[in-house]
Amino acid sequence: MQSSFTFSTVPHLVSELGASKRVGELTAQHFPKATKALVVTDTGFLTTGLVDAAVASLRAAGLTVKVWPDVVADPPECVVLKAAADARADAIDLVIGLGGGSSMDVAKLIAVLVASEQPLQSMYGIGNVAGPRLPLIQIPTTAGTGSEVTPISIVTTGATTKMGVVSPQLYADLVILDAELTVGLPSMVTAATGIDAMVHAIEAYTTRLKKNPLSDMLALQALRLLSNNIVEVCLNGKNIAARQAMLLGAMLAGQAFSNAPVAAVHALAYPVGGIFHVPHGMSNALVLPHVLRFNASHATGHYAELASILAPEATGSNEARASAMIDAMTTLCLKVGIPATLRDVGIAETDLDRLADDAMLQTRLLGNNPRVLGRDDVRAIYVAALGN
């Protein structure tokens, strides 16, 4: 662990059932000069009607409100640029991301693109956002990505390729966690996003370069909340207390991995999602046990520590407890309905070389892994994940 470290996160957070219905009041409190708000969401969430109360609250607080509902999963550059152009034309001075990770990622980029003349192309990478941004509020509607508290936005830049903008300007000013917005999520979405959040916590706890006491504390508490509630919310989606616990856990995991970055699970998951359009959380789950087994020799102690949460009945050596932790995560993924193998989502052996080539491009992530991976290692992990 680093003896010296830095830690950053959002300055204000409200975790409260129904808080999204008073976003106008909170906006007036934090941004008294704001006059024109843009609510960034997707068509699917807009049709739930859950956007209406937030919009009404903003209008009651005296703001003019525009809703931009055209976010799509894995948003491409053209969507981001169109959203920013529309926001600029409407003279927006406050941005609210209301949705899943994609909506929040697009909201971040609108906020920085409208506030300066810097082109999106020059922002890719780490620390390349040069200018200011508009005030930014994030309200997640899934318990998974942690995007509400990360300084990261992922953009699809080609047919299957993705690039990240990672910069402190992308941290929101205010985050609202309101589980009333998540009650209607289908069980499979709940499962995939919940596993995604658990992967964030596991990878933050075992990351090679920036692991630190604060990220460790957050990752452990995130894992407790997530592992204790994920089965319940998948079986009983109307359990509002469990839903709020999942939102809190996903947020804590987001704070952890934005400071102690994720690694090979995400690096290998990105091509699965990008090429085959498998949801991100499910992509993570499909490669997770196989990456954990590959890493076990270099992360035994850390995995054994995580076993106290994920496999508390495990005893014996660190190796035995680490193995029990991996088995527990594998069982949990199956229990909440995640497919068991890459074959189950339409991937064949003939696809593995392309996946391996794409995964090796994820150098930002691979460098954080506790064990160094070569291309042969990556392909072998995909072979294991393929199943029989």
Contacts in CASP RR format, 6 or more apart in sequence:
PFRMAT RR
TARGET T0000
AUTHOR 0000-0000-0000
METHOD contacts of the structure
MODEL  1
MQSSFTFSTVPHLVSELGASKRVGELTAQHFPKATKALVVTDTGFLTTGL
VDAAVASLRAAGLTVKVWPDVVADPPECVVLKAAADARADAIDLVIGLGG
GSSMDVAKLIAVLVASEQPLQSMYGIGNVAGPRLPLIQIPTTAGTGSEVT
PISIVTTGATTKMGVVSPQLYADLVILDAELTVGLPSMVTAATGIDAMVH
AIEAYTTRLKKNPLSDMLALQALRLLSNNIVEVCLNGKNIAARQAMLLGA
MLAGQAFSNAPVAAVHALAYPVGGIFHVPHGMSNALVLPHVLRFNASHAT
GHYAELASILAPEATGSNEARASAMIDAMTTLCLKVGIPATLRDVGIAET
DLDRLADDAMLQTRLLGNNPRVLGRDDVRAIYVAALGN
1 211 0 8 1.000
1 212 0 8 1.000
1 213 0 8 1.000
1 216 0 8 1.000
2 209 0 8 1.000
2 210 0 8 1.000
2 211 0 8 1.000
2 212 0 8 1.000
5 210 0 8 1.000
5 212 0 8 1.000
5 213 0 8 1.000
5 214 0 8 1.000
5 259 0 8 1.000
6 259 0 8 1.000
7 212 0 8 1.000
7 214 0 8 1.000
7 215 0 8 1.000
7 259 0 8 1.000
8 151 0 8 1.000
8 168 0 8 1.000
8 171 0 8 1.000
8 258 0 8 1.000
8 259 0 8 1.000
9 149 0 8 1.000
9 171 0 8 1.000
9 255 0 8 1.000
9 258 0 8 1.000
9 259 0 8 1.000
10 138 0 8 1.000
10 148 0 8 1.000
10 149 0 8 1.000
10 171 0 8 1.000
10 172 0 8 1.000
10 173 0 8 1.000
10 174 0 8 1.000
10 175 0 8 1.000
11 173 0 8 1.000
11 174 0 8 1.000
12 30 0 8 1.000
12 173 0 8 1.000
12 174 0 8 1.000
12 175 0 8 1.000
13 149 0 8 1.000
13 174 0 8 1.000
13 175 0 8 1.000
13 176 0 8 1.000
13 177 0 8 1.000
13 251 0 8 1.000
14 26 0 8 1.000
14 174 0 8 1.000
14 175 0 8 1.000
14 176 0 8 1.000
14 177 0 8 1.000
15 177 0 8 1.000
15 244 0 8 1.000
15 247 0 8 1.000
15 248 0 8 1.000
15 251 0 8 1.000
16 176 0 8 1.000
16 177 0 8 1.000
16 178 0 8 1.000
17 178 0 8 1.000
17 179 0 8 1.000
17 180 0 8 1.000
17 240 0 8 1.000
17 244 0 8 1.000
18 178 0 8 1.000
18 180 0 8 1.000
19 26 0 8 1.000
19 176 0 8 1.000
19 177 0 8 1.000
19 178 0 8 1.000
20 50 0 8 1.000
20 53 0 8 1.000
20 54 0 8 1.000
20 57 0 8 1.000
20 98 0 8 1.000
20 139 0 8 1.000
20 176 0 8 1.000
20 178 0 8 1.000
20 180 0 8 1.000
20 181 0 8 1.000
21 53 0 8 1.000
21 54 0 8 1.000
21 57 0 8 1.000
21 178 0 8 1.000
21 180 0 8 1.000
22 57 0 8 1.000
23 54 0 8 1.000
23 57 0 8 1.000
23 58 0 8 1.000
23 96 0 8 1.000
23 137 0 8 1.000
23 139 0 8 1.000
23 176 0 8 1.000
24 54 0 8 1.000
24 57 0 8 1.000
24 58 0 8 1.000
24 60 0 8 1.000
24 61 0 8 1.000
24 63 0 8 1.000
25 57 0 8 1.000
25 61 0 8 1.000
26 137 0 8 1.000
26 174 0 8 1.000
26 176 0 8 1.000
27 34 0 8 1.000
27 37 0 8 1.000
27 58 0 8 1.000
27 61 0 8 1.000
27 63 0 8 1.000
27 94 0 8 1.000
27 137 0 8 1.000
28 61 0 8 1.000
28 62 0 8 1.000
30 135 0 8 1.000
30 173 0 8 1.000
30 174 0 8 1.000
31 94 0 8 1.000
31 135 0 8 1.000
31 173 0 8 1.000
33 93 0 8 1.000
34 63 0 8 1.000
34 93 0 8 1.000
34 94 0 8 1.000
34 135 0 8 1.000
35 62 0 8 1.000
35 63 0 8 1.000
35 64 0 8 1.000
35 93 0 8 1.000
36 63 0 8 1.000
36 64 0 8 1.000
36 65 0 8 1.000
36 66 0 8 1.000
36 90 0 8 1.000
36 91 0 8 1.000
36 92 0 8 1.000
36 93 0 8 1.000
36 94 0 8 1.000
37 58 0 8 1.000
37 63 0 8 1.000
37 64 0 8 1.000
37 65 0 8 1.000
37 66 0 8 1.000
37 92 0 8 1.000
37 93 0 8 1.000
37 94 0 8 1.000
37 95 0 8 1.000
37 96 0 8 1.000
38 65 0 8 1.000
38 66 0 8 1.000
38 67 0 8 1.000
38 68 0 8 1.000
38 87 0 8 1.000
38 90 0 8 1.000
38 92 0 8 1.000
38 94 0 8 1.000
38 95 0 8 1.000
38 96 0 8 1.000
38 110 0 8 1.000
39 51 0 8 1.000
39 54 0 8 1.000
39 55 0 8 1.000
39 58 0 8 1.000
39 65 0 8 1.000
39 66 0 8 1.000
39 67 0 8 1.000
39 68 0 8 1.000
39 96 0 8 1.000
39 97 0 8 1.000
39 98 0 8 1.000
40 68 0 8 1.000
40 71 0 8 1.000
40 83 0 8 1.000
40 95 0 8 1.000
40 96 0 8 1.000
40 97 0 8 1.000
40 98 0 8 1.000
40 99 0 8 1.000
40 103 0 8 1.000
40 104 0 8 1.000
40 106 0 8 1.000
40 107 0 8 1.000
40 110 0 8 1.000
41 51 0 8 1.000
41 67 0 8 1.000
41 68 0 8 1.000
41 69 0 8 1.000
41 71 0 8 1.000
41 97 0 8 1.000
41 98 0 8 1.000
41 99 0 8 1.000
41 103 0 8 1.000
42 69 0 8 1.000
42 70 0 8 1.000
42 71 0 8 1.000
42 72 0 8 1.000
42 99 0 8 1.000
42 100 0 8 1.000
42 102 0 8 1.000
42 103 0 8 1.000
43 69 0 8 1.000
43 70 0 8 1.000
45 51 0 8 1.000
45 98 0 8 1.000
45 99 0 8 1.000
45 100 0 8 1.000
45 103 0 8 1.000
45 141 0 8 1.000
46 67 0 8 1.000
46 69 0 8 1.000
48 184 0 8 1.000
50 141 0 8 1.000
50 180 0 8 1.000
50 181 0 8 1.000
51 67 0 8 1.000
51 98 0 8 1.000
54 96 0 8 1.000
54 98 0 8 1.000
54 139 0 8 1.000
55 65 0 8 1.000
55 67 0 8 1.000
58 65 0 8 1.000
58 96 0 8 1.000
59 65 0 8 1.000
63 94 0 8 1.000
66 86 0 8 1.000
66 87 0 8 1.000
66 90 0 8 1.000
66 92 0 8 1.000
68 83 0 8 1.000
68 86 0 8 1.000
68 87 0 8 1.000
68 110 0 8 1.000
70 79 0 8 1.000
70 82 0 8 1.000
70 83 0 8 1.000
71 79 0 8 1.000
71 83 0 8 1.000
71 99 0 8 1.000
71 102 0 8 1.000
71 103 0 8 1.000
71 106 0 8 1.000
72 79 0 8 1.000
72 102 0 8 1.000
73 102 0 8 1.000
73 279 0 8 1.000
74 102 0 8 1.000
74 154 0 8 1.000
74 156 0 8 1.000
74 162 0 8 1.000
74 273 0 8 1.000
74 274 0 8 1.000
74 277 0 8 1.000
75 102 0 8 1.000
75 105 0 8 1.000
75 106 0 8 1.000
75 155 0 8 1.000
75 156 0 8 1.000
76 155 0 8 1.000
76 156 0 8 1.000
76 157 0 8 1.000
76 158 0 8 1.000
77 120 0 8 1.000
77 155 0 8 1.000
77 156 0 8 1.000
77 157 0 8 1.000
79 106 0 8 1.000
80 106 0 8 1.000
80 109 0 8 1.000
80 110 0 8 1.000
80 113 0 8 1.000
80 120 0 8 1.000
80 155 0 8 1.000
81 113 0 8 1.000
81 120 0 8 1.000
83 106 0 8 1.000
83 109 0 8 1.000
83 110 0 8 1.000
84 109 0 8 1.000
84 110 0 8 1.000
84 113 0 8 1.000
84 114 0 8 1.000
84 120 0 8 1.000
87 95 0 8 1.000
87 110 0 8 1.000
87 113 0 8 1.000
87 114 0 8 1.000
88 113 0 8 1.000
88 114 0 8 1.000
92 110 0 8 1.000
92 114 0 8 1.000
92 134 0 8 1.000
93 134 0 8 1.000
93 135 0 8 1.000
94 134 0 8 1.000
94 135 0 8 1.000
94 136 0 8 1.000
94 137 0 8 1.000
95 107 0 8 1.000
95 110 0 8 1.000
95 111 0 8 1.000
95 114 0 8 1.000
95 134 0 8 1.000
95 135 0 8 1.000
95 136 0 8 1.000
95 137 0 8 1.000
96 107 0 8 1.000
96 136 0 8 1.000
96 137 0 8 1.000
96 138 0 8 1.000
96 139 0 8 1.000
97 103 0 8 1.000
97 104 0 8 1.000
97 106 0 8 1.000
97 107 0 8 1.000
97 136 0 8 1.000
97 137 0 8 1.000
97 138 0 8 1.000
97 139 0 8 1.000
98 139 0 8 1.000
98 141 0 8 1.000
99 139 0 8 1.000
99 140 0 8 1.000
99 141 0 8 1.000
99 142 0 8 1.000
99 181 0 8 1.000
100 140 0 8 1.000
100 141 0 8 1.000
100 142 0 8 1.000
100 145 0 8 1.000
100 147 0 8 1.000
101 140 0 8 1.000
101 142 0 8 1.000
101 144 0 8 1.000
101 145 0 8 1.000
101 146 0 8 1.000
101 147 0 8 1.000
103 141 0 8 1.000
104 138 0 8 1.000
104 140 0 8 1.000
104 145 0 8 1.000
104 147 0 8 1.000
104 148 0 8 1.000
105 147 0 8 1.000
105 152 0 8 1.000
105 153 0 8 1.000
105 154 0 8 1.000
105 155 0 8 1.000
106 153 0 8 1.000
107 136 0 8 1.000
107 138 0 8 1.000
108 133 0 8 1.000
108 136 0 8 1.000
108 147 0 8 1.000
108 153 0 8 1.000
108 165 0 8 1.000
108 170 0 8 1.000
108 172 0 8 1.000
109 120 0 8 1.000
109 123 0 8 1.000
109 153 0 8 1.000
109 155 0 8 1.000
109 165 0 8 1.000
109 170 0 8 1.000
110 134 0 8 1.000
111 133 0 8 1.000
111 134 0 8 1.000
111 135 0 8 1.000
111 136 0 8 1.000
111 170 0 8 1.000
112 118 0 8 1.000
112 123 0 8 1.000
112 129 0 8 1.000
112 131 0 8 1.000
112 132 0 8 1.000
112 133 0 8 1.000
112 134 0 8 1.000
112 167 0 8 1.000
112 169 0 8 1.000
112 170 0 8 1.000
113 120 0 8 1.000
114 133 0 8 1.000
114 134 0 8 1.000
115 131 0 8 1.000
115 132 0 8 1.000
115 133 0 8 1.000
115 134 0 8 1.000
116 130 0 8 1.000
116 131 0 8 1.000
116 132 0 8 1.000
116 133 0 8 1.000
118 129 0 8 1.000
118 130 0 8 1.000
118 131 0 8 1.000
120 155 0 8 1.000
120 165 0 8 1.000
122 128 0 8 1.000
122 130 0 8 1.000
123 129 0 8 1.000
123 165 0 8 1.000
123 167 0 8 1.000
124 155 0 8 1.000
124 157 0 8 1.000
124 163 0 8 1.000
124 164 0 8 1.000
124 165 0 8 1.000
125 163 0 8 1.000
125 164 0 8 1.000
125 165 0 8 1.000
125 166 0 8 1.000
125 364 0 8 1.000
126 166 0 8 1.000
126 167 0 8 1.000
126 364 0 8 1.000
127 166 0 8 1.000
127 167 0 8 1.000
127 168 0 8 1.000
128 165 0 8 1.000
128 167 0 8 1.000
129 165 0 8 1.000
129 167 0 8 1.000
129 169 0 8 1.000
129 170 0 8 1.000
131 169 0 8 1.000
132 169 0 8 1.000
133 169 0 8 1.000
133 170 0 8 1.000
135 173 0 8 1.000
136 172 0 8 1.000
136 173 0 8 1.000
136 174 0 8 1.000
137 172 0 8 1.000
137 173 0 8 1.000
137 174 0 8 1.000
137 175 0 8 1.000
137 176 0 8 1.000
138 147 0 8 1.000
138 148 0 8 1.000
138 149 0 8 1.000
138 172 0 8 1.000
138 174 0 8 1.000
138 175 0 8 1.000
138 176 0 8 1.000
139 148 0 8 1.000
139 175 0 8 1.000
139 176 0 8 1.000
139 178 0 8 1.000
139 181 0 8 1.000
140 146 0 8 1.000
140 147 0 8 1.000
140 148 0 8 1.000
140 175 0 8 1.000
140 177 0 8 1.000
140 181 0 8 1.000
140 247 0 8 1.000
140 250 0 8 1.000
140 251 0 8 1.000
141 181 0 8 1.000
141 182 0 8 1.000
141 185 0 8 1.000
142 182 0 8 1.000
142 185 0 8 1.000
142 189 0 8 1.000
142 190 0 8 1.000
142 193 0 8 1.000
142 250 0 8 1.000
143 182 0 8 1.000
143 190 0 8 1.000
143 193 0 8 1.000
143 194 0 8 1.000
143 197 0 8 1.000
143 233 0 8 1.000
143 243 0 8 1.000
143 246 0 8 1.000
143 247 0 8 1.000
143 249 0 8 1.000
143 250 0 8 1.000
144 193 0 8 1.000
144 194 0 8 1.000
144 196 0 8 1.000
144 197 0 8 1.000
144 200 0 8 1.000
144 246 0 8 1.000
144 250 0 8 1.000
144 253 0 8 1.000
144 281 0 8 1.000
145 193 0 8 1.000
145 196 0 8 1.000
145 197 0 8 1.000
145 250 0 8 1.000
145 254 0 8 1.000
145 280 0 8 1.000
146 197 0 8 1.000
146 200 0 8 1.000
146 250 0 8 1.000
146 251 0 8 1.000
146 253 0 8 1.000
146 254 0 8 1.000
147 153 0 8 1.000
147 254 0 8 1.000
148 172 0 8 1.000
148 175 0 8 1.000
148 177 0 8 1.000
148 251 0 8 1.000
149 171 0 8 1.000
149 172 0 8 1.000
149 175 0 8 1.000
149 251 0 8 1.000
149 254 0 8 1.000
149 255 0 8 1.000
149 258 0 8 1.000
150 170 0 8 1.000
150 171 0 8 1.000
150 254 0 8 1.000
150 257 0 8 1.000
150 258 0 8 1.000
151 166 0 8 1.000
151 167 0 8 1.000
151 168 0 8 1.000
151 169 0 8 1.000
151 170 0 8 1.000
151 171 0 8 1.000
151 258 0 8 1.000
152 164 0 8 1.000
152 165 0 8 1.000
152 166 0 8 1.000
152 170 0 8 1.000
152 258 0 8 1.000
153 164 0 8 1.000
153 165 0 8 1.000
153 170 0 8 1.000
154 162 0 8 1.000
154 163 0 8 1.000
154 164 0 8 1.000
155 162 0 8 1.000
155 163 0 8 1.000
155 164 0 8 1.000
155 165 0 8 1.000
156 162 0 8 1.000
156 274 0 8 1.000
157 163 0 8 1.000
160 271 0 8 1.000
160 274 0 8 1.000
160 275 0 8 1.000
160 358 0 8 1.000
161 274 0 8 1.000
161 358 0 8 1.000
161 361 0 8 1.000
162 270 0 8 1.000
162 274 0 8 1.000
164 364 0 8 1.000
166 364 0 8 1.000
175 251 0 8 1.000
177 244 0 8 1.000
177 247 0 8 1.000
177 248 0 8 1.000
177 251 0 8 1.000
178 247 0 8 1.000
179 240 0 8 1.000
179 243 0 8 1.000
179 244 0 8 1.000
179 246 0 8 1.000
179 247 0 8 1.000
180 240 0 8 1.000
182 190 0 8 1.000
182 243 0 8 1.000
182 246 0 8 1.000
182 247 0 8 1.000
183 237 0 8 1.000
183 238 0 8 1.000
183 240 0 8 1.000
183 243 0 8 1.000
184 237 0 8 1.000
185 193 0 8 1.000
185 237 0 8 1.000
187 234 0 8 1.000
187 235 0 8 1.000
187 237 0 8 1.000
187 336 0 8 1.000
187 337 0 8 1.000
188 337 0 8 1.000
189 279 0 8 1.000
190 230 0 8 1.000
190 233 0 8 1.000
190 234 0 8 1.000
190 237 0 8 1.000
190 246 0 8 1.000
190 336 0 8 1.000
191 230 0 8 1.000
191 234 0 8 1.000
191 336 0 8 1.000
191 337 0 8 1.000
191 338 0 8 1.000
192 279 0 8 1.000
192 280 0 8 1.000
192 281 0 8 1.000
192 282 0 8 1.000
192 285 0 8 1.000
192 338 0 8 1.000
193 250 0 8 1.000
193 281 0 8 1.000
194 226 0 8 1.000
194 230 0 8 1.000
194 246 0 8 1.000
194 250 0 8 1.000
194 281 0 8 1.000
195 230 0 8 1.000
195 281 0 8 1.000
195 282 0 8 1.000
195 284 0 8 1.000
195 285 0 8 1.000
195 288 0 8 1.000
195 332 0 8 1.000
195 333 0 8 1.000
195 336 0 8 1.000
195 338 0 8 1.000
196 280 0 8 1.000
196 281 0 8 1.000
196 284 0 8 1.000
196 285 0 8 1.000
197 222 0 8 1.000
197 226 0 8 1.000
197 246 0 8 1.000
197 249 0 8 1.000
197 250 0 8 1.000
197 253 0 8 1.000
197 254 0 8 1.000
198 222 0 8 1.000
198 223 0 8 1.000
198 226 0 8 1.000
198 227 0 8 1.000
198 230 0 8 1.000
198 253 0 8 1.000
198 329 0 8 1.000
198 332 0 8 1.000
199 262 0 8 1.000
199 265 0 8 1.000
199 266 0 8 1.000
199 281 0 8 1.000
199 284 0 8 1.000
199 285 0 8 1.000
199 288 0 8 1.000
200 219 0 8 1.000
200 222 0 8 1.000
200 250 0 8 1.000
200 253 0 8 1.000
200 254 0 8 1.000
200 256 0 8 1.000
200 257 0 8 1.000
200 262 0 8 1.000
201 218 0 8 1.000
201 219 0 8 1.000
201 220 0 8 1.000
201 222 0 8 1.000
201 223 0 8 1.000
201 226 0 8 1.000
201 252 0 8 1.000
201 253 0 8 1.000
201 256 0 8 1.000
201 257 0 8 1.000
202 219 0 8 1.000
202 223 0 8 1.000
202 265 0 8 1.000
202 292 0 8 1.000
202 306 0 8 1.000
202 329 0 8 1.000
203 257 0 8 1.000
203 261 0 8 1.000
203 262 0 8 1.000
203 263 0 8 1.000
203 265 0 8 1.000
203 266 0 8 1.000
203 368 0 8 1.000
204 211 0 8 1.000
204 215 0 8 1.000
204 216 0 8 1.000
204 218 0 8 1.000
204 219 0 8 1.000
204 253 0 8 1.000
204 254 0 8 1.000
204 256 0 8 1.000
204 257 0 8 1.000
204 259 0 8 1.000
204 260 0 8 1.000
204 261 0 8 1.000
204 262 0 8 1.000
205 211 0 8 1.000
205 215 0 8 1.000
205 216 0 8 1.000
205 219 0 8 1.000
205 220 0 8 1.000
205 223 0 8 1.000
205 256 0 8 1.000
205 260 0 8 1.000
205 302 0 8 1.000
205 305 0 8 1.000
205 306 0 8 1.000
206 263 0 8 1.000
206 295 0 8 1.000
206 299 0 8 1.000
206 302 0 8 1.000
206 303 0 8 1.000
206 370 0 8 1.000
207 215 0 8 1.000
207 257 0 8 1.000
207 260 0 8 1.000
207 261 0 8 1.000
207 262 0 8 1.000
207 263 0 8 1.000
207 368 0 8 1.000
207 369 0 8 1.000
207 370 0 8 1.000
208 263 0 8 1.000
208 367 0 8 1.000
208 368 0 8 1.000
208 369 0 8 1.000
208 370 0 8 1.000
209 261 0 8 1.000
209 367 0 8 1.000
209 368 0 8 1.000
210 259 0 8 1.000
210 260 0 8 1.000
210 261 0 8 1.000
210 368 0 8 1.000
211 260 0 8 1.000
212 259 0 8 1.000
212 260 0 8 1.000
214 259 0 8 1.000
215 255 0 8 1.000
215 256 0 8 1.000
215 257 0 8 1.000
215 259 0 8 1.000
215 260 0 8 1.000
216 256 0 8 1.000
216 260 0 8 1.000
218 252 0 8 1.000
218 253 0 8 1.000
218 254 0 8 1.000
218 255 0 8 1.000
218 256 0 8 1.000
219 252 0 8 1.000
219 253 0 8 1.000
219 256 0 8 1.000
219 257 0 8 1.000
219 260 0 8 1.000
220 306 0 8 1.000
220 309 0 8 1.000
221 249 0 8 1.000
221 252 0 8 1.000
222 249 0 8 1.000
222 250 0 8 1.000
222 252 0 8 1.000
222 253 0 8 1.000
222 254 0 8 1.000
222 256 0 8 1.000
223 253 0 8 1.000
223 306 0 8 1.000
223 309 0 8 1.000
223 310 0 8 1.000
224 309 0 8 1.000
225 245 0 8 1.000
225 246 0 8 1.000
225 248 0 8 1.000
225 249 0 8 1.000
225 252 0 8 1.000
226 246 0 8 1.000
226 249 0 8 1.000
226 250 0 8 1.000
226 253 0 8 1.000
227 309 0 8 1.000
227 310 0 8 1.000
227 332 0 8 1.000
228 245 0 8 1.000
229 242 0 8 1.000
229 245 0 8 1.000
229 246 0 8 1.000
230 246 0 8 1.000
230 332 0 8 1.000
230 336 0 8 1.000
231 332 0 8 1.000
231 335 0 8 1.000
231 336 0 8 1.000
232 239 0 8 1.000
232 242 0 8 1.000
233 239 0 8 1.000
233 242 0 8 1.000
233 243 0 8 1.000
233 246 0 8 1.000
234 336 0 8 1.000
234 337 0 8 1.000
236 242 0 8 1.000
237 243 0 8 1.000
261 364 0 8 1.000
261 365 0 8 1.000
261 368 0 8 1.000
262 365 0 8 1.000
262 368 0 8 1.000
263 365 0 8 1.000
263 366 0 8 1.000
263 367 0 8 1.000
263 368 0 8 1.000
263 369 0 8 1.000
263 370 0 8 1.000
264 291 0 8 1.000
264 294 0 8 1.000
264 295 0 8 1.000
264 365 0 8 1.000
264 366 0 8 1.000
264 369 0 8 1.000
264 373 0 8 1.000
264 381 0 8 1.000
265 284 0 8 1.000
265 287 0 8 1.000
265 288 0 8 1.000
265 291 0 8 1.000
265 292 0 8 1.000
266 284 0 8 1.000
266 362 0 8 1.000
266 365 0 8 1.000
267 359 0 8 1.000
267 362 0 8 1.000
267 365 0 8 1.000
267 366 0 8 1.000
267 369 0 8 1.000
268 287 0 8 1.000
268 291 0 8 1.000
268 355 0 8 1.000
268 359 0 8 1.000
268 378 0 8 1.000
268 381 0 8 1.000
268 382 0 8 1.000
269 280 0 8 1.000
269 281 0 8 1.000
269 283 0 8 1.000
269 284 0 8 1.000
269 286 0 8 1.000
269 287 0 8 1.000
270 283 0 8 1.000
270 358 0 8 1.000
270 359 0 8 1.000
270 362 0 8 1.000
270 365 0 8 1.000
271 354 0 8 1.000
271 355 0 8 1.000
271 358 0 8 1.000
271 359 0 8 1.000
272 278 0 8 1.000
272 283 0 8 1.000
272 286 0 8 1.000
272 287 0 8 1.000
272 342 0 8 1.000
272 345 0 8 1.000
272 347 0 8 1.000
272 355 0 8 1.000
273 279 0 8 1.000
273 280 0 8 1.000
273 283 0 8 1.000
275 351 0 8 1.000
275 354 0 8 1.000
275 355 0 8 1.000
275 358 0 8 1.000
276 345 0 8 1.000
276 346 0 8 1.000
276 347 0 8 1.000
276 351 0 8 1.000
278 286 0 8 1.000
278 345 0 8 1.000
282 338 0 8 1.000
282 339 0 8 1.000
282 345 0 8 1.000
285 333 0 8 1.000
285 338 0 8 1.000
286 338 0 8 1.000
286 339 0 8 1.000
286 341 0 8 1.000
286 342 0 8 1.000
286 345 0 8 1.000
286 385 0 8 1.000
287 381 0 8 1.000
287 382 0 8 1.000
287 385 0 8 1.000
288 329 0 8 1.000
288 330 0 8 1.000
288 333 0 8 1.000
289 326 0 8 1.000
289 329 0 8 1.000
289 330 0 8 1.000
289 333 0 8 1.000
290 381 0 8 1.000
290 384 0 8 1.000
290 385 0 8 1.000
291 381 0 8 1.000
292 303 0 8 1.000
292 325 0 8 1.000
292 326 0 8 1.000
292 329 0 8 1.000
293 326 0 8 1.000
293 384 0 8 1.000
294 371 0 8 1.000
294 373 0 8 1.000
294 377 0 8 1.000
294 380 0 8 1.000
294 381 0 8 1.000
295 303 0 8 1.000
295 369 0 8 1.000
295 370 0 8 1.000
295 371 0 8 1.000
296 303 0 8 1.000
296 319 0 8 1.000
296 322 0 8 1.000
296 323 0 8 1.000
296 326 0 8 1.000
297 371 0 8 1.000
298 370 0 8 1.000
298 371 0 8 1.000
299 322 0 8 1.000
299 370 0 8 1.000
299 371 0 8 1.000
300 318 0 8 1.000
300 319 0 8 1.000
300 322 0 8 1.000
301 318 0 8 1.000
301 322 0 8 1.000
302 370 0 8 1.000
303 318 0 8 1.000
303 321 0 8 1.000
303 322 0 8 1.000
303 325 0 8 1.000
303 326 0 8 1.000
304 318 0 8 1.000
304 319 0 8 1.000
304 321 0 8 1.000
304 322 0 8 1.000
304 325 0 8 1.000
306 325 0 8 1.000
307 314 0 8 1.000
307 321 0 8 1.000
307 322 0 8 1.000
307 324 0 8 1.000
307 325 0 8 1.000
307 328 0 8 1.000
308 321 0 8 1.000
310 325 0 8 1.000
310 328 0 8 1.000
310 329 0 8 1.000
310 332 0 8 1.000
311 321 0 8 1.000
311 324 0 8 1.000
311 325 0 8 1.000
311 327 0 8 1.000
311 328 0 8 1.000
313 324 0 8 1.000
314 320 0 8 1.000
314 321 0 8 1.000
314 324 0 8 1.000
314 325 0 8 1.000
315 321 0 8 1.000
334 340 0 8 1.000
339 345 0 8 1.000
340 387 0 8 1.000
341 385 0 8 1.000
341 386 0 8 1.000
341 387 0 8 1.000
341 388 0 8 1.000
342 382 0 8 1.000
342 385 0 8 1.000
342 386 0 8 1.000
342 387 0 8 1.000
343 386 0 8 1.000
343 387 0 8 1.000
347 355 0 8 1.000
347 386 0 8 1.000
349 383 0 8 1.000
349 386 0 8 1.000
352 379 0 8 1.000
352 382 0 8 1.000
352 383 0 8 1.000
352 386 0 8 1.000
353 379 0 8 1.000
355 379 0 8 1.000
355 382 0 8 1.000
356 375 0 8 1.000
356 378 0 8 1.000
356 379 0 8 1.000
356 382 0 8 1.000
357 375 0 8 1.000
359 366 0 8 1.000
359 378 0 8 1.000
359 382 0 8 1.000
360 366 0 8 1.000
360 374 0 8 1.000
360 375 0 8 1.000
360 378 0 8 1.000
366 373 0 8 1.000
373 381 0 8 1.000
END
